Amino acid sequence: MTRILAVSGSLRADSYNTSLLRAASEAAPEGVDVELFEPSGIADLPLYDQDLELAGAPELVTRLREAWGSADAILFATPEYNGSVPGGLKNAIDWASRPIRESALTGKTVAIAGASTGQFGAMWAQADLRKILGTAGARVAGDELPVTRAHERFDESGRLLDAELFERLRLHLETLAAHTVAAAVPA
Ligand SMILES: Cc1cc2nc3c(=O)[nH]c(=O)nc-3n(C[C@H](O)[C@H](O)[C@H](O)COP(=O)(O)O)c2cc1C
């Protein structure tokens, strides 16, 4: 079983990105389990501060690192705020990226997706997320998964209405799982 942790970059209760990740847990192919990382795990983190870190990482940071570090792989879904990732998500990644070279993200296989209400499906945010995660030492598997006009693709309870997108999600998870398994095989 490949255990994928699903991390939403949105803290909004009715977030399309979080809804997308809930749909991903239904779209997961056989042998893949998708578990949602609680948005509070990002919302309640202090702002990254190296002094705070050196004084001993706060408990929420330790929990974040354990959850991200113990997952086989991570699927991120990010909104786009002013052309990039939300600050809260960047902050969580900054915390998770330390200590450098032995962090929860070092060598971690990850994939990215993004939903926005606009025409471009958070493509700039996803491009930045790819760069940020790569810099932190993660291996980003597959392409972006842009979800455009997100408000038209979910019903009021956040259920995905788009069968084609459901299939794209399944393929995205298949790619992520294949990269995860390949990365686990000793060279
Ligand atoms: C501060 C802010 C900035 C935004 N900037 C962009 C943007 O640059 N590009 C875009 O496509 N949508 C932008 N949006 C719209 C978001 O895509 C939309 O609010 C989306 O639903 C957020 O994702 P969520 O539903 O997961 O919270 C912005 C929204 C906010 C609140």
The ligand as a Gaussian input file, in Angstrom:
#p B3LYP/6-31G(d) Opt

LIG

0 1
 C       -5.725000      36.997000      -1.846000
 C       -6.226000      36.275000      -3.080000
 C       -5.487000      36.344000      -4.244000
 C       -5.905000      35.646000      -5.384000
 N       -5.100000      35.650000      -6.493000
 C       -5.403000      34.834000      -7.542000
 C       -4.501000      34.690000      -8.631000
 O       -3.447000      35.295000      -8.688000
 N       -4.838000      33.837000      -9.638000
 C       -6.022000      33.119000      -9.607000
 O       -6.274000      32.344000     -10.540000
 N       -6.901000      33.235000      -8.578000
 C       -6.613000      34.065000      -7.562000
 N       -7.478000      34.168000      -6.487000
 C       -8.744000      33.432000      -6.529000
 C       -8.562000      32.011000      -5.976000
 O       -8.152000      31.197000      -7.046000
 C       -9.878000      31.486000      -5.406000
 O      -10.235000      32.276000      -4.281000
 C       -9.805000      30.016000      -5.036000
 O      -11.111000      29.568000      -4.778000
 C       -8.926000      29.778000      -3.811000
 O       -8.789000      28.404000      -3.561000
 P       -9.635000      27.627000      -2.434000
 O      -11.058000      27.514000      -2.961000
 O       -8.980000      26.292000      -2.328000
 O       -9.596000      28.428000      -1.161000
 C       -7.101000      34.891000      -5.355000
 C       -7.854000      34.853000      -4.160000
 C       -7.430000      35.523000      -3.041000
 C       -8.230000      35.428000      -1.760000

